[in-house]
Amino acid sequence: MPTFTLYMPDAQTASATAVVATAGFLQTGTGAIPRTMLAKARETISVKDFGAVGDGVTGDTAAINAAYTYAQSIGGAEVAWPAGEYKTTGTITCGTLCSTRASSGAILTYTGTGTAFIVEGVNTSETNGQCHVLPYINRSALDWDSGTDTTSVGLLLADRKYNTFVIPGIKRFNTGLALKADVANF
């Protein structure tokens, strides 16, 4: 893990808000340049930044989708999923210019009907070469055990040619993985 140096210019007279906005960050290593902590922190978009809890009880659908919506609105970004169990009742959609980086131990537990997670896109140079490390996608045992499911889909990959997908597992869906149009390299 890289080390870093935190420096705080004029910290004794700055308010707490100003310190966060102006505190410096200097990555260890030859050629590293100083930046603000605010700029460093904004490099990563996390589902927890938008209110996802990941405790397996709280509904996280709206928070996770808000993270992807924001990432798409700024021209695309990677959305991080820290370890935890994220309960969802609706579809999670990773937009065209976004990618996913789930930590080991990140689980999406779906209790809805339909498709749990969609990674959508268009085949352009903007989306070529993206790498998606997805969470383990799990259907609630209660929903699965009812025996009435004939249409659920764990993961739909739509128009994501020349992308790489790491899929740790998909469990308890009528269709685990569905491919739509051009999808390659996973």
N, C-alpha and C positions, 0 to 999 in steps of 0.2 A: 504494500500500500504506500503511495507516495506521501511524503511529509510536506508540510507547507508552513510558511511563516506568516503570522497575522501581525500586521502593524496598524496602529491607530494614530494617524496624524492629528495632533491637537485634541486628543481625546479628553483632556481634563476640562475643556470648556464647551465641548459639544454635548448636545442633548442625546438621549438614547436613540432617537430616530435618525438624527444626523450621523451618529456613529455607524449605524447599520448601513446607511447609504454611502458613507465615505470611507469606512474602514478598509484598509488595504489588504490584498491577498497577493502573495508572491509564491508561486509554485517552486519547489526545489528543483534545480537542474540548470544546466548551462543553457543560456538563451532565454530563460523565463523572464517575463516582463510583469511589472506590478499592474494589478487591476483592482477594482473595488470588490468587496465581498458581495455587494448587491448584484453586480454583473456575473460573478462566479455562481451565486445561488440560482440565478435565473437561467443558467445553462440547462438545468434539468427540470422537466415537468413531471410531477408525481401525481398519481391518482389521489394521494392523501392531501395534496395542496388544494384540492377541490372538495374535500370533505369525506372521502372514502375512509372507512374505519378499519375494515379487514378483520373483524372479530368473529365472523361467521354467523352473526345474529342481526346486525344492523343492515338495512337495505342500502346497497352501494351503487345501484344502477345509475341514478341521476348524477352522482359525483364522478363516476368513471367516464360516463359519456360527456360530461362537462369538460373534463381534462382533454379528451380527444377533440372536442369542438374547439377549444381554445388553441390547441396545437395546430389544427387545420387553419384557424383564422390568422395565425401569424406566419403562414406560408409553409407549415409542416415542421414537425419536431418529433423527437422520440418521447414516448410516454412511459414512465417507470412505474412498476408495480412492486412495492416492497413486500417482503414475506408477510403472509396473512391469508385468511380465508374471506373472500369477497362475495357476499351474498347478493345475487341479482335476480330480479323478477322479469326483466325485459332484456331485449337484445343490446349488446355492447357493439358499437361500430367504430372501427379504426378507419379513419378516412384516407383518401387518396395519398396525401403527402405525409402521412404519419407512419411511425413505426412503434413497435412495442418492445420493451425490455423488462421482462418479469424476473424477479429474483427467485432463487431456489426457495421453494416453500410458498410461493404465491399460488393460490388456488381460487378459481372462479367456480362458485357453487350456484348453479342455475335452478330456479324454482318456477320458471315460466313455461310458456308453450311456444313453439316455433324454434327460432335459431338463437343460440346462446351468444355467439361471438361471430361478427362478420369483419373480415379484413378486405376492404374494397379498394379498387384502384382503377387506373387507366394505364394502358401500356405506352408510357412515354419515357423519355430519358430522365424525367424528374423522379420517377418511382423505381427505375431500374437500379438494382444493386442494394436495395434495402434489406436489412436483416431484422427479422422479428423473432424474439425469444418470448414465446407465449406462456401464460400461466397454465397450470394443469386445469383442464376444463371438466367439471364434474356435474352431473345432474343429481338433484336431490333424490335420495333413496325413497323418500315418501312419494314423490311424483312418479318415479320409475316403478315402484312396487304396486301402483294402482292398476297396472296392466292395460291402461287405456291409451297409451302413447303410440301413435303410428306415424307421427310427422316431425318429431323433434330432431334438430340438427345441432351438433356440438359446435362445429367450426365450419364456416363457409368462406372459402378463399375465392374472391371474385376479381378477375382481371389483374393479377399480380405476377406477370411474367418477369423473369430474371430477378426475383426476390428469393431470399433464403429464409426458411421457416424452421424454427426449433420448436417442436411440439412435444412436451414431456408426457402428455397423456390426455385421452378423452374417454370418459366413462359414463355409461347408462343413457345413451342417446339412441334413438331409432337409427339415425345415420350419424356416425361419428364425424366424418370429414366429407364435405361436399366441395367439388371444384366447379367453378363457373367460368366459361370462356378460357382465356389463356392464363394458365398458372404453371410455373415451372420452378425447378430448383428448390426442393425442400426435402 
